[in-house]
């Protein structure tokens, strides 16, 4: 078998036999490393109250950081989950971002390095180092300066992040001169920090976001100097050990606003909050609901066009329409971006077709010739399939006010701009027909 048979894999030079090769040397080294780290943080001798422990963790984060709403709740729960992440099917990536430098992103990672289980802070890892480190040590990875990583390194790191939020996540590589394909487990807790949108949508979709802002002159926090919270780490170890069975069996209730993926990544935090008791279920509920509400503002143009077309059919009380009339209506909406397409010529049926083709086989636009009599026979019904597709792709109106569509004759609010009801546009000519 030649190397060209494995063009989809990266070649890496052989290392001593590891767990992926069936040997025991690297596994034993990893276990010894983990054991030595756990020995430095022995279990707390007395039972630990979970709610009090989370309250203490939240206070520690507030000591050194100015956090956004629900920030201390997210950090306290996420930190405690690093001590028991192997019990869950998914581990949420902590996605720390800010609009500019000096917003305390790195400080968040520094505090986590003192409080989390088996932490490893780095700002210079590449893909090969990343998956080998996870396979051997199962650390809590704290990756800083993610916005400065070169593109050639970021691609490999993104693959590890995409796969590594799930317990069964693995990456495959070719190893040795025989090009043997080996698998590396990449499941572990991960926290990322950087400026702006430094990572792909596939990673942010697996993440819980923490948006940091620059501290005001009037805001004060303690200096982060010689901080050694060994007592809290030992309490985290004891609480996790005492609640292993309860956490593994826990099936927590979560807000309906969460999508399936959001439920996956929030489940460990809800399970910890439920086992801890006190006010932490409510706090976690509010934090998750706020994140779900924020995610709806990240609406793509394709989803926006789907919502706008639904409004077109609602206003016109019709089941079918020519695509040229739909485009004319979209271009007449001053609060929508479609009129600026094609150098301010607006959206046309071709662009409309491209935006709709991914949603459903029945939501596509076809070209109809102007033959006399063809108009009545070749119109297709769009509204029934739209009513089926829209709830699958866009949020419910009652849950997300930004996409609430008012009835005819009322002022509607979309985004930040109030727009009066537009006149109903009647189909006037032949053109492309939406079906």
Backbone torsions as a table, in degrees:
resi	resn	phi	psi	omega
1	UNK	NA	129.3	-177.0
2	UNK	-91.6	166.7	-179.0
3	UNK	-67.8	-27.7	179.9
4	UNK	-67.0	-16.1	175.9
5	UNK	-70.7	-11.3	-176.0
6	UNK	-123.6	43.0	-178.8
7	UNK	-64.5	-21.2	180.0
8	UNK	-83.2	-4.8	179.6
9	UNK	-112.1	156.3	174.2
10	UNK	-91.4	142.2	176.1
11	UNK	-87.5	131.9	176.1
12	UNK	-131.4	144.5	-177.9
13	UNK	-71.5	149.7	-174.9
14	UNK	-68.0	144.2	172.1
15	UNK	-116.9	174.6	174.0
16	UNK	-54.6	147.3	-177.1
17	UNK	-49.4	127.5	-179.5
18	UNK	-113.9	-172.7	-178.3
19	UNK	-64.3	-26.1	178.6
20	UNK	-74.6	-17.5	179.0
21	UNK	-96.8	-4.0	-179.8
22	UNK	95.9	-6.6	179.0
23	UNK	-81.9	176.8	-175.9
24	UNK	-119.5	-8.4	-172.0
25	UNK	-64.5	-52.7	-177.5
26	UNK	-67.0	-38.9	178.0
27	UNK	-60.6	-43.4	-180.0
28	UNK	-64.3	-39.2	177.3
29	UNK	-62.4	-41.1	179.1
30	UNK	-64.4	-42.3	179.9
31	UNK	-65.1	-38.6	178.8
32	UNK	-65.3	-40.2	178.8
33	UNK	-63.5	-46.0	179.2
34	UNK	-64.1	-38.3	-179.6
35	UNK	-65.1	-40.8	179.8
36	UNK	-65.5	-35.5	178.2
37	UNK	-68.8	-38.8	179.4
38	UNK	-70.3	-31.4	178.1
39	UNK	-65.3	-31.1	179.5
40	UNK	-73.2	-15.7	176.7
41	UNK	-127.8	77.3	-179.3
42	UNK	-66.2	154.8	179.6
43	UNK	-62.6	141.6	177.2
44	UNK	-62.8	136.7	-171.5
45	UNK	-68.5	-26.6	-175.8
46	UNK	-107.9	154.8	175.2
47	UNK	-57.7	147.4	-174.8
48	UNK	-117.0	132.2	175.0
49	UNK	-78.7	123.4	-174.2
50	UNK	-63.7	-43.0	-179.3
51	UNK	-63.7	-43.0	178.4
52	UNK	-64.6	-37.8	178.8
53	UNK	-63.4	-45.0	178.7
54	UNK	-65.6	-37.0	175.9
55	UNK	-61.4	-42.1	178.7
56	UNK	-63.7	-43.4	179.3
57	UNK	-62.4	-42.9	179.3
58	UNK	-61.5	-40.5	178.5
59	UNK	-64.6	-37.4	179.2
60	UNK	-63.1	-41.7	178.7
61	UNK	-67.0	-37.3	179.4
62	UNK	-71.0	-21.7	178.4
63	UNK	-62.4	-37.0	-171.0
64	UNK	-113.5	-4.8	-171.3
65	UNK	-136.2	144.9	166.7
66	UNK	-96.6	111.2	-169.1
67	UNK	-109.8	155.1	174.0
68	UNK	-71.8	176.3	178.5
69	UNK	-55.6	134.2	179.1
70	UNK	66.6	9.1	-177.3
71	UNK	-63.4	-44.0	-179.2
72	UNK	-67.9	-29.2	176.8
73	UNK	-66.8	-48.0	179.7
74	UNK	-61.4	-45.0	-176.7
75	UNK	-68.1	-40.8	-179.9
76	UNK	-64.0	-46.9	-180.0
77	UNK	-66.9	-43.0	-179.4
78	UNK	-64.4	-40.1	179.1
79	UNK	-62.1	-44.0	-179.4
80	UNK	-68.5	-29.6	-180.0
81	UNK	-68.2	-21.9	179.0
82	UNK	-67.0	-18.4	178.5
83	UNK	-85.4	-10.7	-176.7
84	UNK	-143.6	23.1	-174.3
85	UNK	-62.8	-26.7	-177.4
86	UNK	-69.6	-10.6	177.2
87	UNK	-79.8	-15.1	-172.2
88	UNK	-109.6	157.3	178.3
89	UNK	-75.7	-23.5	-176.7
90	UNK	-137.5	148.8	173.7
91	UNK	-125.6	115.8	-176.7
92	UNK	-67.8	138.4	173.1
93	UNK	-77.5	131.9	176.3
94	UNK	-89.4	111.4	-172.4
95	UNK	-103.8	101.8	-176.4
96	UNK	-101.4	124.5	-177.2
97	UNK	-139.8	165.3	177.0
98	UNK	-158.0	159.5	-179.5
99	UNK	-77.3	-19.4	-176.7
100	UNK	-151.9	178.6	179.3
101	UNK	-77.3	171.1	178.7
102	UNK	58.8	43.5	175.4
103	UNK	-112.3	13.2	175.0
104	UNK	73.8	25.3	174.8
105	UNK	-64.1	-48.6	-180.0
106	UNK	-64.8	-31.6	178.7
107	UNK	-65.7	-35.7	175.5
108	UNK	-57.8	-46.1	-180.0
109	UNK	-66.4	-35.4	179.6
110	UNK	-66.5	-39.0	177.1
111	UNK	-68.4	-40.9	176.8
112	UNK	-62.3	-34.8	178.7
113	UNK	-61.9	-27.8	179.0
114	UNK	-86.5	-22.7	-172.0
115	UNK	-110.3	-27.5	-173.5
116	UNK	-79.2	169.0	179.6
117	UNK	-84.6	128.7	173.7
118	UNK	49.7	56.7	-174.3
119	UNK	-77.4	152.5	174.0
120	UNK	-142.3	108.2	-178.2
121	UNK	-97.4	131.9	-178.4
122	UNK	-153.5	151.4	173.3
123	UNK	-128.2	17.4	-174.8
124	UNK	-143.2	23.9	-179.6
125	UNK	-77.6	144.1	168.6
126	UNK	-106.7	179.4	-175.2
127	UNK	-61.1	-44.3	-177.8
128	UNK	-64.0	-43.6	177.3
129	UNK	-62.7	-37.4	-175.7
130	UNK	-64.7	-53.7	-174.9
131	UNK	-73.4	-27.6	175.5
132	UNK	-69.9	-39.1	178.7
133	UNK	-63.7	-43.2	-179.4
134	UNK	-66.5	-43.3	-179.7
135	UNK	-59.5	-39.2	-174.1
136	UNK	-85.0	-43.5	-168.3
137	UNK	-109.2	-21.9	-173.8
138	UNK	49.5	55.5	-175.8
139	UNK	-83.9	176.6	162.6
140	UNK	-91.9	104.9	-174.6
141	UNK	-81.5	128.4	178.8
142	UNK	-121.3	101.3	-172.4
143	UNK	-105.0	114.1	-178.1
144	UNK	-100.9	166.5	178.0
145	UNK	54.8	40.5	-178.2
146	UNK	-66.6	-25.1	179.0
147	UNK	-74.1	-12.5	-178.5
148	UNK	-100.8	0.5	-177.9
149	UNK	-72.6	132.1	177.6
150	UNK	-60.9	151.4	-175.8
151	UNK	-60.1	-37.3	-178.5
152	UNK	-65.5	-29.1	175.4
153	UNK	-83.1	-34.6	-175.3
154	UNK	-64.1	-31.7	-179.8
155	UNK	-61.6	-47.9	178.8
156	UNK	-66.0	-40.1	179.3
157	UNK	-64.0	-39.6	178.7
158	UNK	-62.2	-39.0	177.2
159	UNK	-60.9	-42.3	179.3
160	UNK	-66.0	-42.2	179.9
161	UNK	-65.2	-41.8	-179.9
162	UNK	-61.8	-41.2	-178.0
163	UNK	-83.3	-29.2	-167.7
164	UNK	-83.5	2.0	176.2
165	UNK	-83.6	-13.6	179.8
166	UNK	-104.7	146.2	-175.8
167	UNK	-61.4	-33.3	179.9
168	UNK	-90.8	9.8	-176.9
169	UNK	-67.5	133.1	-179.4
170	UNK	-144.1	155.4	169.1
171	UNK	-120.9	153.5	-176.5
172	UNK	-115.8	136.9	179.2
173	UNK	-140.4	155.3	173.0
174	UNK	-90.3	135.9	-175.6
175	UNK	-132.9	141.0	176.5
176	UNK	80.0	172.4	-179.0
177	UNK	-75.7	-11.3	174.6
178	UNK	-90.9	-1.6	177.0
179	UNK	57.8	43.5	178.5
180	UNK	-73.1	130.7	180.0
181	UNK	-79.8	124.6	179.6
182	UNK	-124.0	156.2	-178.7
183	UNK	-111.9	140.1	178.0
184	UNK	-122.9	123.7	173.8
185	UNK	-71.9	133.7	-174.9
186	UNK	-125.6	25.6	-179.1
187	UNK	-89.2	121.3	173.9
188	UNK	-171.9	164.1	175.2
189	UNK	-67.7	140.3	-178.1
190	UNK	-138.6	135.5	173.9
191	UNK	-124.9	132.8	-177.7
192	UNK	-118.4	147.8	177.4
193	UNK	-140.8	137.6	178.8
194	UNK	-176.3	175.2	-179.1
195	UNK	-95.7	134.3	174.5
196	UNK	72.5	-159.4	178.6
197	UNK	-89.3	84.0	-169.7
198	UNK	-94.2	0.3	-175.9
199	UNK	-138.2	166.6	-174.0
200	UNK	-75.3	162.8	178.7
201	UNK	-63.2	-29.7	179.8
202	UNK	-65.0	-31.9	178.1
203	UNK	-78.6	-44.8	179.3
204	UNK	-62.5	-28.8	177.4
205	UNK	-67.4	-19.9	179.0
206	UNK	-101.9	15.5	-168.7
207	UNK	-122.1	159.0	165.6
208	UNK	-107.7	124.2	-170.1
209	UNK	-93.7	142.8	174.7
210	UNK	-129.2	105.4	-175.6
211	UNK	-95.3	109.7	-177.7
212	UNK	-91.2	149.3	176.9
213	UNK	-127.5	158.8	-178.5
214	UNK	-68.3	138.7	-178.3
215	UNK	-70.5	138.2	176.2
216	UNK	-76.7	158.7	177.9
217	UNK	-60.2	-32.7	-177.5
218	UNK	-78.4	-12.5	-178.7
219	UNK	-91.7	133.4	-177.2
220	UNK	-123.4	141.8	174.3
221	UNK	-135.8	163.8	178.6
222	UNK	-74.6	151.6	175.4
223	UNK	-71.2	140.0	-178.7
224	UNK	-91.6	86.7	-175.9
225	UNK	-132.1	130.2	173.6
226	UNK	45.6	50.0	-177.1
227	UNK	-89.8	120.1	-178.2
228	UNK	-132.5	83.3	-176.9
229	UNK	-87.8	54.2	-175.9
230	UNK	-61.0	-35.1	-179.5
231	UNK	-60.4	-43.0	179.9
232	UNK	-65.8	-39.4	177.9
233	UNK	-63.2	-42.2	179.1
234	UNK	-65.5	-35.4	176.8
235	UNK	-68.4	-37.6	176.7
236	UNK	-62.8	-41.3	177.7
237	UNK	-61.7	-46.6	-177.4
238	UNK	-65.2	-45.0	-178.8
239	UNK	-63.4	-40.1	178.9
240	UNK	-64.6	-42.3	179.2
241	UNK	-64.4	-39.7	-178.1
242	UNK	-72.6	-19.6	-173.2
243	UNK	-117.8	19.9	-178.2
244	UNK	-58.7	-50.4	-177.3
245	UNK	-65.6	-41.3	-179.3
246	UNK	-64.3	-42.8	179.2
247	UNK	-65.7	-39.4	-178.3
248	UNK	-66.6	-32.6	-178.8
249	UNK	-89.5	-12.2	-172.1
250	UNK	-67.1	133.2	174.1
251	UNK	-126.2	82.6	-170.5
252	UNK	-72.4	152.7	171.6
253	UNK	-81.2	141.0	-178.3
254	UNK	-132.6	160.0	-178.3
255	UNK	-60.9	143.8	177.5
256	UNK	-66.2	-21.1	-179.5
257	UNK	-65.7	-19.2	-177.7
258	UNK	-75.6	140.0	172.5
259	UNK	-76.8	175.1	179.2
260	UNK	-60.4	-44.7	179.4
261	UNK	-65.0	-40.9	178.7
262	UNK	-64.8	-36.0	175.3
263	UNK	-62.6	-39.7	179.0
264	UNK	-59.4	-47.2	-173.3
265	UNK	-80.3	-23.6	178.9
266	UNK	-88.5	-14.3	-175.5
267	UNK	-57.4	-45.1	178.9
268	UNK	-59.3	-39.1	-178.7
269	UNK	-70.2	-38.2	176.9
270	UNK	-67.9	-37.8	178.4
271	UNK	-63.3	-42.2	178.5
272	UNK	-65.4	-43.4	179.6
273	UNK	-62.6	-40.0	-179.7
274	UNK	-67.6	-40.6	178.7
275	UNK	-69.7	-33.5	-179.1
276	UNK	-72.4	-36.7	177.9
277	UNK	80.8	-158.8	-177.1
278	UNK	66.1	-141.3	-180.0
279	UNK	-90.7	8.6	-170.4
280	UNK	-76.8	-25.9	173.9
281	UNK	-65.4	-44.0	178.6
282	UNK	-63.7	-42.9	179.6
283	UNK	-62.9	-43.3	178.9
284	UNK	-65.4	-39.7	179.2
285	UNK	-59.5	-46.5	-179.3
286	UNK	-66.1	-39.9	179.6
287	UNK	-64.9	-44.3	-179.7
288	UNK	-67.0	-40.1	179.0
289	UNK	-63.7	-39.4	178.3
290	UNK	-64.8	-39.4	178.2
291	UNK	-67.0	-38.3	178.5
292	UNK	-65.3	-39.2	178.8
293	UNK	-67.1	-37.4	178.7
294	UNK	-67.6	-33.7	-176.2
295	UNK	-66.4	-25.9	-178.5
296	UNK	-71.0	-21.9	178.7
297	UNK	-71.8	-15.2	178.9
298	UNK	-90.2	64.5	-176.0
299	UNK	-94.1	129.3	179.0
300	UNK	-77.2	165.8	178.4
301	UNK	-62.4	-33.3	179.3
302	UNK	-64.5	-45.1	178.1
303	UNK	-67.5	-35.7	178.4
304	UNK	-65.0	-39.8	177.6
305	UNK	-65.5	-36.5	178.2
306	UNK	-64.7	-42.9	177.8
307	UNK	-65.3	-40.3	-179.4
308	UNK	-66.3	-39.3	179.4
309	UNK	-66.3	-36.2	175.8
310	UNK	-61.7	-39.6	178.1
311	UNK	-66.8	-36.7	177.6
312	UNK	-57.8	-46.9	-178.9
313	UNK	-71.2	-30.1	176.2
314	UNK	-66.3	-43.5	-179.8
315	UNK	-67.8	-39.7	-174.4
316	UNK	-88.4	-6.9	179.2
317	UNK	50.5	47.9	-177.1
318	UNK	-129.8	157.4	176.4
319	UNK	-102.7	-10.3	-176.9
320	UNK	-151.0	153.2	-179.9
321	UNK	-164.5	152.6	174.5
322	UNK	-71.8	142.2	-177.3
323	UNK	-64.2	-29.8	177.7
324	UNK	-63.8	-35.6	177.4
325	UNK	-71.2	-37.1	175.8
326	UNK	-62.3	-43.9	179.3
327	UNK	-63.7	-40.4	177.6
328	UNK	-60.5	-40.2	178.4
329	UNK	-67.5	-42.5	179.4
330	UNK	-62.0	-40.7	-179.4
331	UNK	-70.1	-20.5	179.6
332	UNK	-83.0	-8.9	-179.0
333	UNK	-86.7	109.0	-175.6
334	UNK	-67.3	-24.0	-176.7
335	UNK	-91.1	2.7	177.6
336	UNK	-107.0	153.3	-174.3
337	UNK	-84.0	-1.6	-170.2
338	UNK	-69.6	-28.2	-178.2
339	UNK	-67.5	-17.4	-178.2
340	UNK	-90.5	-4.0	179.8
341	UNK	-71.0	159.0	178.4
342	UNK	53.4	47.5	178.4
343	UNK	56.1	50.1	175.8
344	UNK	71.7	12.6	173.2
345	UNK	-81.7	-18.4	177.8
346	UNK	94.4	173.4	179.8
347	UNK	-71.8	145.5	176.9
348	UNK	-124.1	170.2	-177.3
349	UNK	-56.9	-31.5	-179.7
350	UNK	-65.7	-46.0	178.9
351	UNK	-66.8	-38.7	178.1
352	UNK	-60.5	-41.7	178.6
353	UNK	-62.4	-40.8	-179.1
354	UNK	-66.2	-34.5	-179.6
355	UNK	-73.9	-28.0	-175.4
356	UNK	-95.2	-16.5	-168.5
357	UNK	-65.7	-23.0	-176.4
358	UNK	-84.3	-13.4	-172.8
359	UNK	-81.6	-45.1	-175.4
360	UNK	-162.0	150.4	178.3
361	UNK	-63.0	-29.3	-178.7
362	UNK	-85.5	-10.2	178.3
363	UNK	-100.8	74.1	178.9
364	UNK	-137.4	166.1	-176.3
365	UNK	-118.8	128.2	-177.3
366	UNK	-118.2	155.2	-179.7
367	UNK	-88.6	127.1	179.7
368	UNK	-115.5	132.1	178.2
369	UNK	-74.5	165.5	-174.8
370	UNK	-91.3	28.0	178.9
371	UNK	-61.7	138.4	-178.8
372	UNK	-62.0	132.8	178.8
373	UNK	86.6	-12.4	-178.1
374	UNK	-73.9	-24.5	-175.2
375	UNK	-60.4	-44.8	-176.8
376	UNK	-70.7	-30.5	-174.3
377	UNK	-90.6	-19.7	-172.7
378	UNK	-108.3	0.2	172.2
379	UNK	-66.2	142.8	-178.8
380	UNK	-119.5	153.0	179.0
381	UNK	-81.6	126.4	179.2
382	UNK	-107.6	-34.6	-170.2
383	UNK	-61.4	-42.7	178.9
384	UNK	-58.0	-45.3	179.9
385	UNK	-70.3	-30.7	176.6
386	UNK	-66.2	-39.8	178.3
387	UNK	-64.2	-27.0	177.9
388	UNK	-82.6	-35.7	-175.7
389	UNK	-81.3	-37.7	-173.3
390	UNK	-57.9	-47.0	179.5
391	UNK	-64.4	-25.1	-179.6
392	UNK	-73.8	-30.7	-170.4
393	UNK	-106.2	-24.5	-175.5
394	UNK	-125.4	157.2	-176.3
395	UNK	-68.6	159.5	175.7
396	UNK	-70.7	140.8	-174.5
397	UNK	-61.8	-40.1	-177.2
398	UNK	-68.1	-20.9	-177.2
399	UNK	-93.4	-30.0	-175.4
400	UNK	-127.2	98.3	-174.4
401	UNK	-63.3	-22.1	-178.8
402	UNK	-64.2	-24.5	179.6
403	UNK	-112.4	20.1	178.2
404	UNK	-71.0	130.4	-178.3
405	UNK	-110.9	117.6	-177.9
406	UNK	-80.3	163.9	178.9
407	UNK	-76.6	171.4	-177.2
408	UNK	-62.7	144.8	177.2
409	UNK	87.1	-3.6	-178.6
410	UNK	-111.1	156.1	172.3
411	UNK	-74.2	134.9	-179.8
412	UNK	-114.7	150.7	179.9
413	UNK	-114.9	120.4	173.8
414	UNK	-127.7	121.3	-174.8
415	UNK	67.8	-127.5	-177.0
416	UNK	-105.9	-5.6	-168.4
417	UNK	-112.9	121.5	175.0
418	UNK	-73.9	135.1	-178.1
419	UNK	-131.0	129.0	178.2
420	UNK	-73.2	154.2	-177.8
421	UNK	-58.6	131.3	176.2
422	UNK	-80.7	156.5	178.3
423	UNK	-67.5	152.8	179.9
424	UNK	-74.0	129.0	-178.1
425	UNK	-96.7	122.6	178.4
426	UNK	-91.0	141.4	175.8
427	UNK	-60.8	130.2	-176.4
428	UNK	-118.2	-19.2	-174.4
429	UNK	-150.5	167.7	177.4
430	UNK	-74.4	156.7	177.4
431	UNK	177.5	-150.0	175.7
432	UNK	-76.8	145.9	-175.9
433	UNK	-119.2	131.7	177.9
434	UNK	-82.9	133.2	176.3
435	UNK	-134.6	NA	NA
